[in-house]
Amino acid sequence: VGEVERKPFADHLISMNKELLLKQGDKSLPTTQLKLNLMDASSVSVSVDVYHVCFLGMDDQPRHLLGIVEQNEDQQQLSGSQDRFMVETQVETLDSSNEECSSNSSSDGDTPSVMPSEPLKVSCWIVPESSDLTIRKATVLFNMLWGTSSIACLWPQICKRHRDKIRVAIRMLQTDKLPGVAIKGIIFEPLAFKQQKICFSACVRFWPASPDELVRIDFLEHEWLQRRPRNEECRIFKYVRISDPDPTSSEQTCDQSIR
């Protein structure tokens, strides 16, 4: 770390230790992002993004997982784009064991909100018809989630209770011709962290197959957990496009919905 940034970075780690030890319940903190300048072997400054997760180790002491990505304009752009605003509506699903779902939301259970849909960095592209959700390509930040350089398929990394949710979401995307589908509260259990019993919950968004017939999945709002929640709530939402004749009024609607 550059000399000027060493103390602030060390202070950040110490403050995360204190916050973690004071936290009740799950012994992990949400991912934080830092911008630092590292020095290479030739003492040349390299700008990087540092993704930091603080969690409690097996010895009940704070541990730090750091992911370092060199700032690169190529990583800030992903292929494909979606409409700027979409309506997100909860979908009522049946018992996941039969992998059935209702494509129409119930009037009592709808919780619509308007939210932006923009390219994200934590993404992968899967073969939707594959039994193991084969991954054809992925971003660097996506690979960092799993504690290894890359993973070949997504299926083994998903909590068994939530695997059927993925199937339902992909089927909805293909059958109902939706502009997007989201799953909130889904649990992933990276095989690389199986011994430490570390998992994470996330909201994942599915976008329709691209010309190469791959479905794009974006990961956001992920939170690392030392133990899997006992009463985790995993819900499916569908996106429906809305017209946007007046950008000003659309932005006001977005603010009101988020609040």
C-alpha positions, -999 to +999 in steps of 0.1 A: +000+000+000+012+035-008+028+052+022+002+079+024-027+054+025-011+028+049-024+043+081-060+050+069-062+014+055-049+000+088-074+021+107-102+008+085-093-028+093-091-021+130-125-004+129-140-033+111-126-056+138-143-036+165-176-034+147-177-071+141-170-080+177-199-057+188-223-072+162-251-094+175-262-125+155-244-134+123-207-128+127-199-111+094-201-076+079-213-065+045-187-062+017-170-028+016-152-013-014-120+008-011-099+026-036-061+023-030-028+028-047-005-002-044+032-003-053+045-029-077+080-044-077+093-013-095+077+011-070+052+022-096+018+032-082-011+010-094-047+021-087-069-008-075-103-015-061-102-035-029-133-055-019-132-063+018-152-088+039-147-090+077-159-122+093-154-143+125-129-172+121-131-206+137-111-192+166-137-165+172-113-138+160-118-114+132-106-124+097-103-104+066-110-115+030-096-091+005-103-091-033-080-068-053-089-057-088-068-033-109-088-004-121-095-010-158-120+006-181-126-027-198-140-041-166-164-012-162-185-021-192-204-053-198-221-063-230-258-058-234-281-033-217-316-032-203-342-005-202-335+022-177-365+016-155-386-015-148-414-024-125-404-051-100-433-073-089-432-102-065-442-136-079-462-161-059-445-195-061-457-229-050-437-254-030-402-255-045-402-293-045-424-295-076-407-266-094-440-250-103-447-214-103-475-190-111-464-164-137-492-140-126-487-122-093-515-122-068-532-089-061-526-093-024-489-101-026-477-076-052-451-052-039-442-030-069-413-007-069-394+011-097-357+006-098-328+013-122-314-015-143-278-008-152-248-030-161-231-045-130-196-059-125-205-090-105-219-110-134-218-144-152-233-158-183-248-194-182-262-219-205-298-220-194-306-255-206-276-271-188-283-293-158-255-278-138-259-242-150-227-242-170-208-209-169-195-197-203-180-164-191-178-142-160-164-110-147-133-109-124-154-098-095-178-127-099-149-152-098-137-136-066-169-146-048-160-183-048-125-182-034-109-195-065-098-183-099-131-194-116-159-219-113-173-240-142-209-242-131-232-225-106-255-253-095-232-269-068-226-235-052-263-229-045-279-238-012-299-270-018-331-254-005-329-227-031-318-245-062-353-249-075-358-212-073-331-208-100-349-232-123-382-214-118-367-180-126-350-192-158-382-210-169-402-178-163-377-158-182-380-181-212-417-190-211-432-157-202-408-136-223-401-113-194-375-085-196-360-097-164-365-118-132-350-114-098-345-136-067-340-119-034-326-137-003-311-166-022-282-184-003-249-195-020-224-218-003-191-215-021-174-250-021-141-234-014-154-221+020-173-253+029-150-262+057-153-228+073-191-229+068-191-195+052-220-186+028-235-154+015-270-142+006-277-121-024-302-106-048-296-120-083-311-107-115-316-127-146-317-112-181-330-128-213-307-148-235-283-128-257-276-136-293-252-163-281-281-179-262-266-173-228-285-159-198-268-132-179-270-132-141-261-102-120-252-105-083-258-076-060-264-067-024-246-098-013-238-103+024-214-128+039-226-150+067-208-173+091-239-195+094-269-200+071-300-183+084-326-207+099-356-188+086-342-175+053-368-160+030-362-165-007-386-147-031-389-144-069-398-111-086-405-104-122-397-072-142-422-055-165-413-026-187-429+007-182-432+037-206-410+067-198-424+097-218-412+122-192-378+115-176-385+140-148-417+123-137-401+089-140-373+099-116-398+112-091-417+079-092-385+060-086-377+081-055-411+077-041-411+039-046-377+034-030-386+054+000 
